[in-house]
Structure formats: structure tokens, C-alpha cells
Amino acid sequence: MLLYDVIRRGAAEYPDRTALIFRDAPITYAQLAAQVNLLASALQKRGIEKRDSIAVLLPNCPQFTFAYFAATAIGATCVPANPLLKSAELEHIWSDSDVKVVITATPLLPTAQATIQALGRTIEVISISDRAETPENIPTLSEVMAEGSPAFVEVDSILEDDPAVCIYTSGTTGRPKGALLSHKNLTANCWQISKALDFHADDNFLCVLPLFHSFAATVCQNTALYCGAKSTILEQFHPARVLETVAKHNVTIFCGVPAMYGALLQLPADYPVDLSSVRFAVSGGAPMPVALLQAYEQRFNTVLLEGDGPTECSPVTCVNPPVGARKPGSVGLPITGVEMKIFDENDNELPIDEVGEIVVRGDNIMLGYRNEPEETAEAMKNGWYHTGDLGKMDSDGYFFIVDRKKDMIITGGLNVYPREIEEVLYTHPAIADAAVIGIPDKSKGEEAMAVVVLKPDTQVTGRDLTAYCRERLANYKVPKKVVFRDALPRGGTGKVVKRLLRKEMEMEGTIARS
């Protein structure tokens, strides 16, 4: 199955059913197919061919979906990117993927044009904005689509194993790498997810997560359309706006990251809430603190299922089941068609409850990293994708992520997992946000340092928090230092960017430069 077949099937089997809702306006499956076909055929006329790359630099909007599926319909590769990236960051992505066309919006044109100028070659730019808002030398998406045909686009040579999307990883350990995801990877993951979570045509997915990220693109967009369901798109996350949209459009599936659920909990206790339409919420993209999960479920009376999966896995690999045992702190069971194991440093399988690296295989695993054969070989050793996550599996087959392999702190020869300390900090009534990083120590090599954000109108000292941790953790795990901040740096999906946090603290002189 090709990604484009999802659009083709929707238009043929349920053309009048709503596919997308944006700013309260519905778009049917027939209308969605027509828009995709117009853009796909227009791009063909402009010389875009199979294996060419099309960059999409947009916030959440229907035009993102049009561009995403139009690119893949003609065998091109869609290269989405965070619209908050700077020109220097985009330069590597667009150079590495050799983009031929950039689809963006007028407010983002200065960044796009600066990037293209730095690359020193011609790349066509198309703006989704109105003609009145767009410079004369830039064609608008409407003008380009007027050149196309609403008929189905046929490209016989596209295969399931051809690349469809290239998503650049966050680059926490260096420059971003482009994970090449095939049509088969993405459609397989849609099927796997829909089976694991019992999604169906009557569902309405809230799409407030950024579509440039694999979580939203696969779950809130692709899987919703794969199931013949609808996706309600919001441009940005605002707690009040989210609750209003859920109630107004009878959202049944709410996908978010822990930071979003935490923000909803900060609403006043008497704030009106109606989540009665929601069958369950799903959390991914970052570790979900157990205390936060329990507080959310208690306040909003909504089941919250934690799952996981890296971009390289399309991305979902596991989730707590909607029916059966749910284990707080666990990322659940492998979904249908996905195998997961725990390996040691020599790729030997470890027994139950022993910590090692989580490895995965299945039809959803990427083709590889674009232009990175050595990185690909390292990640895909012995036929298993090595996630870089340290975890363990219990006797029931549930997986628990202990921490990122590269985030682990070794103090006096003992392993300390930052997430374990963070979980303890989140249980303190004054803590709104927390991150733990390693800092140099002359005698022990490294020590843990906690960086915390307090809830409004609360007071606590670093000594208080150290004592709190000492009551709950072995002494060698207790943070040596506690630093207070107004906010933590987060990426597009709400995950704390510890590399950036460390850099900020080095610049402040809080910790020594590495």
C-alpha cells in the first residue's frame, strides 16, 4: 500500500465523510483528494520527479496535509521541518535532502530565502498565503494548484519500499540525521496503531501536536485518514482553546506530550471542562512522569495511555493497551507487528527486569539515514534498530524506559538514570517541571544536578529538595546541586532539550564548560 492510496480510498469509498476540520470548517475526503491531486499534478508539470525532495515549512494547517500527500503521490519525498528553525539549521536539512521546492507561508519567507541564498542554488518557493500577502515574485499555492488537474495522479513506478518522507531527528547528539521512511513503513505503522488502539471511522483525532513531527503526522494525520476518521487541526497549543475544541467537535482521541497535559493541569480548579467525548488520551514524544499521569486522570476523568517510539520507527512501537492492564511508568506492550527486546552492549538479549538498550524490528523501521551509511549500519546492527533508550521488560512483557543511553550519568562507577530522579522531583507539590543532567565532579567523575521550575505561589529551597530526594533515593542518586529556573528549553514536541539546557547553564556560569 502507498500513502497516496489512503487518499484514493477515502475519495472512492466515503467521499462525503469529513476528513479534516480546521477553524471549524470541514473538508471532506473528496475535497481533500481533489486538493492533493491538483497540487500533485501541478508539481509534476513544474518538473518534480520521483525521488526529488519537497520541503514543507508550515505550521499546522490543511495545506500541510495537501503538500505531504501530494509529494508522496508523485513519488517525491516530503521533507517537513519545524517552522521555528533558523536559517542555519534549515541549511543542513535542505542541503542534505537536496530539496527542489519549498512550500511555506509568507511570514516564513525571510527564513526560507536566507536559507536558499546560503545554499547558493535555485530552489522554487511557493507560499500558501494570499496573493495580497505574498511578494510578486513568489507564486501562491492557489496559483500553482490552478495549473493542476483534479484527476487521480498515476505514477506506476512507485514502490512500497520507496522513500515517502524524510524527517530529520532533533540532533541532540550532533547535527540532525534524515530518517527515510518508506510508504510501507508509514502505512504499516498506521495499521499497527489502529489495531493496537482500536481506532475506527467514528473517531475524531485532535491534531494540536506539530505535524512536522512524526507523532502527529503518523497518528493524528495518517492513521486518522487510514481509518476513515477525521482529524481536527489546531495551529498551536493553548489549554483553553484545546478544551473548547474538544467539546465543540466531540473529539474522541486526544494525542499530546507530557508538557501539554501538565499545562492543562495548571488551569484553575473551577475552569469549565467537558471531556466526555474523549475515549482516551495518548501521550508520547517524551517520558510521562507517573505523578503527572495520575493527576491528569484524576482531575479530568480520562484514561491516559502512554506509548513510545522514535522517528526512525515511523514512529510508534509500543503503547499501554486501552483494554487490559495499564502500568503507570511503562510505555506498554509492543504493538501488533513490532518486536522489541532488551540487548546488552554486545547485542545479547537480557533477562527480565535487567536494564539494557531497547531494540526494535518490524515493517515500520526506517530505510536508513539519508547520506549516512555508517550511522545507518550502526543503528541497524544485526537487523534490529537500536533506539538508544535504556530500558527493561517485566514478566508481563511491558517495557519501561529508564533513560536515554547518552543521558545516563556515571558517578563513582555507578549508573544513575536522570529520569528516576525526575520522577521523584515531580511528586513534590512545589515542582512544575524538572530535568536532571550530569555535571563534572573531580572525585566521582560525574554528579547529578537538578534544574527545576516551581509552580506559581510556591516556595522551596534547594536544600529542601535535596532532603526530599534523599528520603526516596539512594545517596549516590541524590542531586549534588539544585538550580531554579523560570522555564526549561523544550523542542517542538515538548521534550526538554538537555543539550541546550547544558549550553545555557555553561553560558551562565552555573556549570563548568565541557
N, C-alpha and C positions, 0 to 999 in steps of 0.2 A: 504494500500500500504506500502511496506517495502522500505527502502532506496536502497537496492540491486536491486529492481525492476526497478529503474531508469537506472541502467547499463544493466540489462537484456533487457529492452525495446529498448534501443539505439542500441544494437548489433543486435536485431531481425528486427527492422523496418528501420534503416538507418545506416547500418554498415560502409559504406564508407564515411559518413559525418565526418568532423573534430570535435573532442570533445575538445581537448586541443592543445595549441600551447606553446612551451617552447623553448627558444633560437632559435626561428624561425623555429623549427621543428614541424610539425603537428603530432598529434596522433588521429587516427580515433576512432569511437565508438567501432568497432570490436576489434581494438588493445587494447583499454582501458579495455574492458571486459575480454580479454584474460589475461592481466596483473593482473587484480583483481582476476580472478579465479585461476590463478597459485599461487598467494600468499595466497588466502583463503584456498585452498586445502592443501597447504604446512603447513600452521599454524595448520590445523586440524590434520595432520599427526604428528605434534610436540606436540599434546596433548591439544591444545587450544579448550575449550568448550564454550557452551552457558553461558553467564553471566561472563566469565572471562574478565579481562581488559587488553587492549593492549595500551601501552603508545607510542605516536608519538611525537618525539622531533626533528623537522625538520624545516628548512626554506621553503619558497615557492618553490615547485618543483613537478613534476608529481608523484614522489614516495609518497608524502604526500597523494595525491588522491588515489593511489593504496592501501595504508595502511588503510586509512579511510574507504573505501568501502569494503575492504577485511575483516576487523574486523567485520563490521556490517553484512556482508554476512553470517557469520557462527554463528551469534547470540551473538558475543562478544561485548564488549563496547569499543569504541575508546576513549582514554584519551589524547587529544592533549595538548601541553604546549608550552609556549614561549621558544624558544631555547636560549634566553638571560638570563633565570633564573639561579640562582646559586644553588649549591647542597643543601644548607639548605632550599631553597624554594621548590625545587622538592621533597625533602624528605617527606614533609607533603602530597603532592599531590599523590605520588606513594604509600605511606603507606595507606592513606585513601581509595584509589581506589583499593588497593591490586593487583597491576599490575603483570602480569605473563611474559610479553615480552616487550622489549623496542626497537623500531625501530628508529634509529638515523643516524648520519653521523660521520665519523671518527674524524673531528675536535671537535665534542661534546662528544667524548668518555670519556675524563677525568672527565667531569662533571657527566655523566651518571654513570660511575664506582664508583666515590666517593659517589654518592647518594646511590647506591646499597650497597656499603660497610657500609655506615651509617645505612642502614636498617637492615643489618645483616642476609639477606636471599638470596637465589639463584633466580636471575631473568635473563632470557636469553636476550642477546643483539644482535641485527642484525644491520649491517651498510650498508647504501645504497652506500657507496663509493666503488671504485675499489679494487680488491684484493691487488694490489701493494701498496695501501694507507692504508690498513687495517691490524691490528695485526693478526698474525696467529691464535690466539685462538678465534677470533671473526668471525662468518660467515658473508658473504656478502649477500645482498638481492638477487642478481643474483643466488648465490649458493642455497639459500633457495628456491627460486621460481623454480629452476630446479627440485626440488623434487615434485612439484605440477602438477596438471592437468589443461589444458585449458578449460575443460568442465564446464558447469554451476554447481555451488555448490548448493546442495539442503539440507536445514535444515528445515524439516517440522514443527518443534515445535516453530519457531519464530513467535511471535505475534506482531501486530501493537503497542501494549502498552508496549512491552519490551523495556528496555533502549538500545539506539543505541550509544549515545555519552555522555560523561561526561565532561563538560567544567567547569573549576574552575574559579570562579569570581575573580576579581582583588584584593579583600581583603582590600579595602580602610578603612573598619571599624574593621579589625581584620584579622584572618587567612582566607585564601580562602575557599570557600564552593563549593562543586562539584554539579553543576546543572545537573541533569539527564534528558536528552532529549530523548524521545521515537522516534521510527520510525514514528509514527503517528504525533507527534509534528513537526518533521522536514519536512516530506512530505506535511503536511497540510500547513506549512508556505511557502513552495515552490509554492503551488497552489495559496495561498492568495497573495503572492508577484507578481506572474506572472499576475494575474488578475488585481491587482491594478495599475501596471505599464505597462501593455500591452507588456510584453516580448514575443518574438516569436523566431522561429527556425533560422531566418536570423540574429539574434543579435550576437555580439561578445563582451563579457564582459572583461574588463581589470581587472585582478586579481593581484593588487600590494599590497593591504591590506594583512596583515599576515593571513594565512589560519588557524593558531591555534585559531584565534578569530572567534566568531560566525557570525559576519557580513560578513566576506569574505567566510567562509565555507558555509553558507547558501545561500547568494546572488550570489557571484561570482563563486562558485563551484556547489553546489547542484541545485540551481534554474536554472542556465545555462544549466546543463545536463538534468534537468527535462523538460525543454522546447525544448530539442534537439538542443540547440545553442552551441556555442563554448566559451571557456574561454582562454584568453591569459595571461599566468602566467609570472610575473616578480619576481625575488628573493627579490629585495629591491627597495625602492622609491628613484629615482634620477630624478629631474624635467626634465632635458634634455632627459633622457632615456625614460621617460613616454611619452613625446610628440613625440619622434621618433617612439615609438612602436605604438601609436595611429594611426599615419599617415601611417606607413608601413603595418599594419594589418587591417586597416579600422575598428577600434574599434567603436562600436555603443553605448555601455553603460560604463560609467566611474564611478566607485564607489570609494569614498575616504572619508577621515576625514578632518575637517576644516584645520588642520595643513598642509595637503598636498596642498589644494587649496591656502593657504596662501603662501606656498613655491613657487608655480607656479607663483604667482603674483610678486615674488621678481626677476624673470628673467628680464634681460634688456629689455627695451621698444621695441628695434628693433630686439629682438630674433625671428627667424622664427617660426611661429606656423600654423599648419593646423589641426584644429579640425572639419573639415567639415563633417566627417563621424559620429560624435557623435550625437546621437538623444537627449540625455540629460545626465547630471551627477547627481549622487546621493550622498548626504552627510549624515553621521550618526556617531555614536560612541562617539560624544562629541557635545556640543552646537555649532551651527554655528552663529557667530556674523553677524548681519544684514549688517553691513558695508562691511564685507568680502564677503558675498554672492553677494551684489550689484556690488562690484568692480570686482569680478570674471566674472560675467555675462557680464558686460560692456566691459571688456578687451578681453575676449575670445569668445564673441557672442554665448554662450552656455547656455541653460537652466540648472539651478542647483536646484534640488529638495531636500529639507531637510526632513528627516524622523527620526524615533526613534524606540527604542525597546531594552530592556535589554536581556542579555544572557538567562535568565530564560524564555523568551518568544520566543526563537528559532532563531532569536531574534526580527524580525520586527513586530511592532504593528500598526504603522501609517506612513503616508507619504503625502506630498503635491502631488496632482494628476497631471499627465502630461497634461491632458486636463481639462480645467476649471480654477477656481480661485486658484492662489497660493498666500500664505500670508507669506511674509518675517518675520522671527522671530517665525513662527509657525512650529510645526513638522507635521502639516497636519491633515488629516482625518483618522480615524481607517480604516484599510484595510478590505476587504471582510472577513467575518467570525470572526472578532475580535470585542469585545465590550469593550469600555473604559468609565470610569466615574470619577468624582471628589468626593472624600469622605472626611469628616471631621475626627477628632480624634476618634469619636465613630462609624465610618463607616456609617454615614448618608450621603446621596447624597446631594451635594451642588448645589445651583442655578448657572446659567450662570454668568461668569466673577468673581466668587469667588474662591480664592486660597485654594487648599486643596491637598490631596495626589492623584496621578493618580493611578487608579486600572484597572486591565485588566482581561478578561477571554476569552477563546476560545480553539480550538483544539491544538493550538501552545504552550500552557502553560505547563511548565515542569512537570515531575512526582513528583519532590521534590528535596531536597538537600540530597546527599548521606550521610548516617550515621548521619543525623541531624534532627531527628523527631520534636524537639521543634522549631528549626529555620524554618522548613517547615510549621508547624502549624501556626506560627506567620505570615509568608509571605502569606499564602493561607487562611487567615481568611474569613469565610462566602462564600467560593467558588470563591473569587476574589484574583488575585495575586496583592499584594501591592508593587508597584515599588520603593517606597522611594523617588520618584520625586514629588516635589511640582509643581503644575500647575493649569491651568484654562482652561475652554472651552468657546468659544464665541458663539454667537447666530446662527452661521452657522455650528457649530459642529466641528470647528477646535480647536486643542489642542495647548497650549503654555506651555512650561516648564519654570517655574520661577527659580527653582534651586533644588539641591539635598536637601532632608529633613534634612540631617545631616550637610550640609554645611551652613544652614541658620544661620545668626548672629542676636542675640537679644541684642539690645543696648537701655538701658533705658526703657525696656519693649516693644520696637517697633521692628518689624521684618524687617530685612534688607537682601535682596537676592543678594548674590555676583554677580550673572550673570547680574543683572540690571546695576551694576556699571561697570562690564567688558564690557558690550555693549557700554556704554558711552566712556570708555577709547579707545576702538577700533576705534571710529570715529575720534580720534585725529590723525593728519597727521604724528606725530613722533612715534606712537606706533606700534610695530610689533607684540607683544604678551603681554598678561596681565592675571593676576589671582588675585583674592581678597580672603583673608582669615580673620577670626576673631582673634583679639588679646585681652588679658585681659585688662580691664580698671576698676580702683578702684571705680569710681562713677557710671559708666553705665553698669558694668558687662563685656561688650564686645564693641569693636570698630572695624571698617573695616580698613584693611591695604591693599594697592595695591602693587603688585610686577609686575614690567613692564620690557619689553625688547624693546629697541629703534631700529628703522630702521637705517641702515648704513648712516653715514654722517648727522645725525640729532642731535639736542641738545634741551633739555628741562629740567627744574628743577622740583623738587617735588612740590614746591610752585605753579609753572605754572599749573601742572596737578590738584592740589587741587582746584585752582581757576576755571579751566575748568569744573571740576565736579560740583562745587558749582553753576555754571550757569545753570546746566542741571538737578540737583538732589536736593531733599530736604536736608537741612543741616545735618540731622541725618544720611543720607546715604553717605555723603562725607567722603572719606578715611581720617583717622586721620594721617596716615603716608604713604609715597610712597618710595618704595625701588627699586633700579635699579639693574638688573642682566643681564648677557650675554645670559642666556637661562633658561627656566623653565623645571623642570623634567617632563617627559611625559612617559606614559605607552606604551604598544605595539600598541595601536590603535591611539596614538596621543593625548589622553586625559591628561590634566595636573593632576598629582598625588599630590593632595593638602596635603595629609598626609605626603608624602615625602618632599614636599616643606617646610612644617612647621618644620619637623625634621631638615632639613638642616639649616633653619634660627635659630632654637634653638641652634644648634651646633655652629653657627657663632656668637651667642650672639645678633642677631638682635632683637629677641623677647625672652621673658622670657620662661623658660621651663614650660610646662604644667604639 
